[in-house]
């Protein structure tokens, strides 16, 4: 195993992430053009009295649409009442992971650790750029999410 194999693997993972993110953005754009609205949210707490609370927010703006209590049944009933045409989609349903990059020339456990390293918010674009030999801007473009 060489350091070149590790760097090439990280570059390949970054390229794959960009490809997947571009496809995700296209799916979002297409669905929004078709009249869908992306929401986020879900359960927010299970209080000391076992009352489950939840919230639904607009994914684009972060604005609170509605919140309430009563568990998943109340959440589903409220969502159905506010979205009778079924145009709301939870943003989590858009994510689709493609096939993983094969860790050619490096152990699978190291590949897993590199995936983790790339995903940590504490891993800076500068650190990655210095390691793979790309500009900070190029790394940021590959790590950016919609």
N, C-alpha and C positions, 0 to 999 in steps of 0.2 A: 504494500500500500504506500502510495506517495502522497505528499501534500497537494500535488496537482490533481489527483483523483478526488480528494476532498473538496478542493476549490471548484472543480468541474461539477461535482454533485450539487454543491450549494447554488451555483449558477443555474443549473438545470431546474432545481426546485423553484428558484426565483422566477425563471421563465414560465414554468408551469403555473405558478400563482398568478402571474400577470395574464396569461391566457384564460385561466378560469375566471378571474375578476372581470376581464373584458366580456366574456360570455355571460356572466351574471348581470352586468350592467345592461347588456343588450336584452336579456330576458326581462329585466325590470322595465326598461324603456318600452318594449313591445307590449307588455301587459298593461302598463299605465296608458299607453295610446289606445288600448282596447277598452279603457274605462275602469280599470281596477285601481284600487287604492291600497297601498301597503301600510299595514299596521304592525305595531310591536306591542309587547306587554304580555301579561298573563298574571299568574299568582304573585302577589306582593308580600303577603305574610300569612302566617297561621298564628293568630293571636293567642294569648294565654288562655282564652276561653274557647279555643279551637275553632274560632270563626275565621274562615279563609277570606282574605281580601284579594282583589285583583284590579288591574287597570288595563285600559286599551289606549294606546297613543298612536298618533300619526307618525309613521316612520320617517317621512321626509322632514317634518318640522319639529318633531318631538312634543308637539302639543298634546295635552291630555284630552281625549275624546270623552271618556267616561271611566268611572271607577265604581266599585261596589264590593259587596260581600256576599257570601253564600256558596262559594266553591265553583267548580267547573260548570255545574248546571246553570247557575245564575249568570255566569260569564257567557255561556253559549246562548242562553235565552236573550240576554241583552244584545249580544252581537247580532243575532238573527233579527231582532226587532229594529235595530239601527241600520242594518244592512240587508233589507229584505230581498234585494236582487242578487245577493251573493257576490258582490264586487270587491269585498275586502279580502285581502290575502295577507297572511302573516309573513313577514319578511324572512323568517327562518325556512319557509317552504321554497325559497328561490335558490338556496345554496345547494349545489350539487358538486361533490368532489369528483374530479376525474381520476384516472388511474395514477397511482403513485409512481414517482420517478424511481427507476430501478437503481439501487445503490451499487453499481458496478465498481468493483475494486475496493470497496470499503465494507466493513462489517455492518449488518443490519442495525445493531445496537448503536453504532456511531451515527448512522443515518437518522435514527429516531432522536438522538441527542441533538443533531443539527437542526432537525425540524423544530424541536422545542426551542432551541436557541434563536432561530429565525422568528418564532412566534412571540417571544418574550417582549413585553413593552419596554423592558429595561435594555434590550439590545438595540443600540442606536444604528441608524442608517450609516453613520460614519464608521462604526466598527465593522459592519458587513462590507462596506465599500473598500475599506482598507484590506480586508481579508481576500475578497474576490477580485480586486483590481478594477472595479467599476467606479464611476463617479457617484457621489452621494445622491445627486439628482436621479440618476438611473436606478439606483437601489430604491429610493423613495417611490419612484413610479411603479416598481415591481411589487412594493409592499402596500401601496395605497388601496384602500377599500372605498366602495361607493358610500 
